[in-house]
Structure formats: structure tokens, C-alpha cells
Amino acid sequence: MCHRVMQRVSDIVEAGAIPMVFGGDHSIPYPIVRAISDHKQGNIGIINFDVHYDNSWGGRLTEGNQFARIFDTCQAEPENMVLIGIKGGAYNTPNMHEVEEQVGFTIITIDDVEKLGIREVTNCAMEVTARNADRVYVSLDVDAIEPTNFPAQKYPDPFGLTTRQVREAIRILPKKVKIAGFDMVCIEPRYDDMGIDGLTACRFYIEMLNATEARKRLN
């Protein structure tokens, strides 16, 4: 799967387009960013909307060590990565938080979002990723979203971002930074009553496309 994704994304990048991908689980950013990095020069910043740290290292590619592989093999540095939506709960520990900070990641918790607002948080993320990076890759794991807003999740965890906050961030990002690619992962169709979450996911992609095109027109 990884090699097939890399080949397909390579074709997209070589054609001069921006890859926007539906996952799959959260291992998918690795082959996408690898293909972008192999075909375009310049460092890549990463903004990851997620409730989990995904900070495993070593072993075969999984949905928990994908970013470690990116930093090992791609034109990307940990100090240009921002995680948005992290909170206490399943699979997270204080030790994980400390490791992420020592590695150099910028962590924006759900409490930070509530205190500062999604606009301020998004602007902060763009500043961090823009340091010594030419473009930004955005990954959206839907478990960062409040499950009552988006029930079709693989690992639901309460008190997350609202779909409106995610939409606002997606609208802001491409207008101020050059987008290298975008993915949305871990949607569970079996829990998607009446297909509402599928429609929401499509709307996120439309918002990203609209904002990206608006930036191109301004340039």
C-alpha cells in the first residue's frame, strides 16, 4: 500500500498539482510526504490535527510512528511540526508529552484552543511551520473532532474540536502558507449515520480547495 501511494502521489506532484488524500489510517502521511519530498526541493512543515501524540519510533510503518519516519527520510524537521487538539485521555501520558517537547514538536492542546480561539492557534501553527520551511503539509485525524460532532471515528475521545473550528482552520491555512498536501484519516463508515460525516469530510476538502485556489489567485 505504501509503495502504491508513493507512486500515485509522485504522479500528482510531477504534474504540478497538490495531493489531497482520503485515508486510510494515520500511517498515510508517510508515503505522501515522502513522495512530495522526493520530487520537490525545500523543507516541509507539518500541521497535524490529532488527539494522540503518535510518537512511536522504530519498527514497521504504523499509524503511530509515521512522523518519526518522515523526519528520518524526508525534507522535514521536528521543530517545524505542530500538533493541534491534544488532550488527556486514552493512549496519552505525561511522558509522551515530555518526549514530544524534547524532540522539538510544538503541542497545542484542546485547552489552548479553548483559551486562545481557533484563529489564534492556527496563526501560531503557521508561524512555527513557516520557520525554515517552504511549504506546509496538513494532516487531519478525525479523532481530534468532538465525537458528538463527528461520530464516524476509529478512536472517539470526548471534548475535541468542533467541525466548525476545523473548517475555520482549513479556511485560514492555505491563504497564508503554501500547502504541500492534505489528508484526512481514520473515518469509520460503519458509524456514519445517514452519511452526514462523509458529507462533512467532503466539505472539508472543498474548503481546502477553495482556500488554496484563493491563494493562487492572489499570487
VMD Tcl script that draws the C-alpha trace (Angstrom):
set ca {
  {0.00 0.00 0.00}
  {2.77 2.40 0.96}
  {4.59 1.96 -2.35}
  {1.36 2.36 -4.34}
  {0.53 5.59 -2.52}
  {4.03 6.94 -3.11}
  {3.77 6.21 -6.83}
  {0.34 7.80 -7.20}
  {1.30 10.88 -5.21}
  {4.53 11.14 -7.22}
  {2.43 11.35 -10.39}
  {0.32 14.12 -8.83}
  {3.33 16.14 -7.68}
  {5.14 15.74 -11.01}
  {2.03 17.08 -12.74}
  {2.33 20.25 -10.66}
  {-0.75 19.54 -8.52}
  {-1.28 19.34 -4.75}
  {-2.13 15.87 -3.39}
  {-5.28 15.80 -1.25}
  {-5.88 12.31 0.06}
  {-8.59 10.41 1.92}
  {-7.15 7.74 4.27}
  {-6.92 5.01 5.44}
  {-5.44 5.06 8.87}
  {-2.91 7.60 10.04}
  {0.09 5.83 8.55}
  {-0.82 7.53 5.24}
  {1.11 10.81 5.77}
  {4.43 8.99 5.44}
  {4.16 7.84 1.81}
  {2.52 11.14 0.82}
  {5.18 13.38 2.40}
  {7.93 11.04 1.17}
  {6.70 11.40 -2.41}
  {6.45 15.19 -2.08}
  {9.92 15.39 -0.53}
  {11.46 13.19 -3.23}
  {10.15 15.36 -6.05}
  {10.28 18.91 -4.68}
  {13.14 20.79 -3.03}
  {12.71 22.59 0.28}
  {11.74 21.76 3.84}
  {8.18 20.77 4.68}
  {6.40 21.97 7.81}
  {3.66 19.74 9.24}
  {0.41 20.65 11.00}
  {-1.31 17.62 12.49}
  {-4.82 17.82 13.94}
  {-4.95 14.87 16.31}
  {-5.91 13.81 19.81}
  {-2.92 11.41 20.02}
  {0.80 12.14 20.02}
  {1.70 9.35 17.55}
  {5.27 9.46 18.84}
  {6.38 5.85 18.46}
  {9.83 5.26 16.95}
  {11.21 2.28 15.09}
  {9.63 -0.90 13.73}
  {7.39 -1.31 10.72}
  {5.27 1.58 9.48}
  {2.16 2.09 11.64}
  {-0.34 4.82 12.45}
  {1.82 5.64 15.49}
  {5.34 6.07 14.04}
  {4.57 7.75 10.71}
  {6.05 11.12 11.65}
  {9.27 9.61 13.01}
  {9.73 8.01 9.59}
  {9.06 11.33 7.89}
  {11.78 13.06 9.90}
  {14.18 10.18 9.24}
  {13.77 10.15 5.45}
  {12.14 13.40 4.23}
  {12.97 17.09 3.98}
  {11.24 17.86 7.28}
  {12.38 18.81 10.78}
  {10.65 18.26 14.16}
  {10.83 21.96 15.04}
  {8.53 22.64 12.08}
  {5.78 20.32 13.32}
  {2.69 21.41 15.26}
  {0.09 19.15 16.88}
  {-3.36 20.69 17.44}
  {-6.06 19.12 19.61}
  {-4.01 17.01 22.03}
  {-5.76 16.26 25.33}
  {-5.67 13.85 28.23}
  {-7.46 10.55 27.84}
  {-6.95 7.23 26.13}
  {-3.41 6.41 24.91}
  {-1.85 9.70 26.16}
  {0.52 10.05 29.11}
  {2.56 12.93 30.61}
  {5.71 11.10 29.49}
  {4.56 11.24 25.86}
  {4.08 15.00 26.19}
  {7.61 15.42 27.55}
  {9.10 13.32 24.76}
  {7.35 15.37 22.08}
  {8.62 18.63 23.55}
  {12.18 17.28 23.84}
  {12.08 16.19 20.20}
  {11.05 19.73 19.26}
  {7.36 19.47 18.38}
  {5.01 22.33 19.25}
  {1.96 21.00 21.10}
  {-1.31 22.94 21.15}
  {-3.79 21.24 23.44}
  {-7.56 21.41 23.29}
  {-7.36 23.65 26.38}
  {-5.13 26.03 24.43}
  {-7.71 26.13 21.64}
  {-10.47 26.95 24.12}
  {-8.43 29.73 25.77}
  {-6.95 31.33 22.65}
  {-9.51 30.54 19.97}
  {-9.00 28.61 16.75}
  {-7.83 31.66 14.77}
  {-5.02 32.49 17.19}
  {-4.00 28.82 17.40}
  {-3.94 28.48 13.61}
  {-1.84 31.63 13.25}
  {0.61 30.27 15.83}
  {0.84 26.96 13.97}
  {1.59 28.76 10.72}
  {4.38 30.78 12.33}
  {6.05 27.64 13.68}
  {5.80 25.65 10.47}
  {7.00 28.56 8.34}
  {10.38 28.78 10.11}
  {12.91 27.43 7.59}
  {10.14 25.55 5.75}
  {8.94 26.34 2.23}
  {5.53 24.66 2.38}
  {3.19 23.01 4.87}
  {1.60 19.58 4.91}
  {-1.71 19.32 6.80}
  {-2.98 16.06 8.29}
  {-6.43 15.77 9.88}
  {-7.12 12.74 12.05}
  {-10.85 12.89 12.73}
  {-10.42 11.73 16.31}
  {-9.34 15.32 17.03}
  {-13.00 16.23 16.46}
  {-15.64 16.05 19.18}
  {-17.39 12.66 18.65}
  {-20.87 14.15 19.03}
  {-19.98 16.39 16.06}
  {-18.37 13.59 14.06}
  {-19.35 10.10 15.31}
  {-17.70 8.17 12.45}
  {-14.38 7.74 14.26}
  {-11.99 4.88 14.77}
  {-10.92 6.09 18.24}
  {-13.56 8.51 19.60}
  {-12.44 10.69 22.51}
  {-14.79 13.31 24.11}
  {-14.32 17.10 24.27}
  {-12.49 17.62 21.00}
  {-12.54 20.29 18.30}
  {-15.85 21.18 16.71}
  {-16.36 20.71 12.99}
  {-16.84 24.48 12.73}
  {-13.40 25.06 14.33}
  {-11.78 22.62 11.91}
  {-13.47 24.33 8.98}
  {-12.22 27.72 10.19}
  {-8.64 26.46 10.46}
  {-8.81 24.90 6.99}
  {-10.08 28.18 5.57}
  {-7.23 30.17 7.11}
  {-4.23 27.92 6.44}
  {-3.94 27.93 2.62}
  {-4.41 31.69 2.45}
  {-1.24 32.31 4.47}
  {1.05 29.34 3.82}
  {1.87 27.28 0.75}
  {0.12 23.93 1.10}
  {2.20 20.90 0.11}
  {-0.58 18.38 0.64}
  {-3.58 17.44 2.78}
  {-5.01 14.24 4.17}
  {-7.99 13.23 6.29}
  {-7.82 9.88 8.05}
  {-9.45 7.36 10.40}
  {-13.06 7.81 9.26}
  {-15.19 4.78 10.26}
  {-18.08 4.45 7.77}
  {-19.95 1.93 9.92}
  {-20.65 4.66 12.47}
  {-21.69 7.29 9.92}
  {-25.45 7.58 10.39}
  {-27.11 8.80 7.17}
  {-23.71 9.68 5.67}
  {-23.50 13.04 7.46}
  {-19.84 12.62 8.38}
  {-18.99 11.65 4.82}
  {-20.60 14.91 3.69}
  {-18.66 16.83 6.35}
  {-15.40 15.26 5.18}
  {-16.15 16.26 1.58}
  {-16.90 19.78 2.76}
  {-13.51 19.98 4.47}
  {-11.84 19.09 1.18}
  {-13.90 21.66 -0.70}
  {-12.92 24.31 1.85}
  {-9.24 23.40 1.43}
  {-9.52 23.53 -2.36}
  {-11.31 26.89 -2.27}
  {-8.76 28.45 0.08}
  {-5.81 27.04 -1.88}
  {-7.19 28.43 -5.13}
  {-7.80 31.82 -3.49}
  {-4.12 31.97 -2.52}
  {-3.05 31.11 -6.07}
  {-5.18 33.96 -7.45}
  {-3.64 36.43 -5.00}
  {-0.16 35.39 -6.10}
}
mol new
graphics top color blue
foreach p $ca { graphics top sphere $p radius 0.5 }
foreach p [lrange $ca 0 end-1] q [lrange $ca 1 end] { graphics top cylinder $p $q radius 0.2 }
display resetview
